[in-house]
Amino acid sequence: MAKAAKVDTPRKGSEDTVPTAAYSLRSGRVLPYPKLDGTGRSVNARSRLEKEEVHELVSVNTGTNTNTEEQQVPEKPDTELKDGGQFVLDITEEMRHRQVKLQMKIQRLRERTVGLWERGDHYKLKLHNALAERRGWAKRLKMAEENAERAEEAELDALAEKSEVEEELKVADERAQRAEEAECAAKMEVEEMGEELKIAEGRAGRAERTWRAAKAQQAAVESRLTEAVEQIGRAEEAERIANAEKAFMKERWAKAVEQMERAEEAERASKAGMAEMEEALRRMEERAKNAEEAERAAKAERTKVEEELREAEERAEEAEHTDLAERMRAAEEKATRAHSEMMRYWLALTKEKRQVQLLREELANGEPEAGFAQGPEFCEPLPERPF
């Protein structure tokens, strides 16, 4: 039996989608299809018609008739073809039609496999973008946490300063109370001294003998008055200092209140940032769900392709019982190779699904350490494409 010849099939995207050769069942060779002109007629048929027209013109000009009944040789009836060969030709034509349909089916399966590869690359790119966006949001979340820690530290500093200011205010109040008590004591001493001066003046008017003693006593009282005046001046100075300290403490209190307000604003901003981070994480989960749905659609498509491959294998098994067993075996090998390519794609898709599951677990637990989430340079390459 003649060896099966290889028939070129057009690639996806080419303009020539019509097969240019056919397998001859009688001679076992690959015969080219007839060439067509712009009107759809065969070029060989057109040349044959032109030759017949020239032959008729020559016969008319020379006066000879080449199509006379005497010169026509009757054809021998093909009784053998009508008896047993017609059935073989019908089966041959049917098998050739089935072979062409099987080649077209295999070509569609190849194109669909290429489309699935492209779709897998698209999903891989989407996964890379989602991981990059996740790393960006994780960085922003870390910055928000650092800002919250700074706000807490500022709040603690403000509370410590507030306690210091309160202690200083208490000390200033105590000093003011002491100054008021000293002022009251000085006033009481002045009143007592005034009474004593009155008593001394009365005594000086009554008796001159006691004048020197009164004068000495008056000098002593004057010195005491001088000391009292000095004490009053010191008390006024202490009161002015206390007032200045009170004003300074009030200013520090206002600054502390302002710092606490700023800390509260920073805390509110950090809470808003946390809410944005949670919203971004929710959007990432939605994208992951969409990727899972696309993966399920790809799995359904793969199941459909496997069913078609199984049908092609069944048809190939039916064709093995005819005279074209070698040709059908070659078609079965092609279908097997296509099936093996689909299995490779299925294994790669399963591996990628496992990597997506691992990434989800790492996203739930924390930052991934190494592997697919760190970038394409750490990924294991997918199997090479056969076409």
Secondary structure, 3 states (H helix, E strand, C coil): CCCCCCCCCCCCCCCCCCCCEEECCCCCCEEECCCECCCCCEHHHHHHHHHHHHHHHHHHHHCCCCCCCCCCCCCCCCHHHHHHHHHHHHHHHHHHHHHHHHHHHHHHHHHHHHHHHHHHHHHHHHHHHHHHHHHHHHHHHHHHHHHHHHHHHHHHHHHHHHHHHHHHHHHHHHHHHHHHHHHHHHHHHHHHHHHHHHHHHHHHHHCCCCHHHHHHHHHHHHHHHHHHHHHHHHHHHHHHHHHHHHHHHHHHHHHHHHHHHHHHHHHHHHHHHHHHHHHHHHHHHHHHHHHHHHHHHHHHHHHHHHHHHHHHHHHHHHHCCCCCHHHHHHHHHHHHHHHHHHHHHHHHHHHHHHHHHHHHHHHHHCCCCCCHHHCHHHCCCCCCCCC
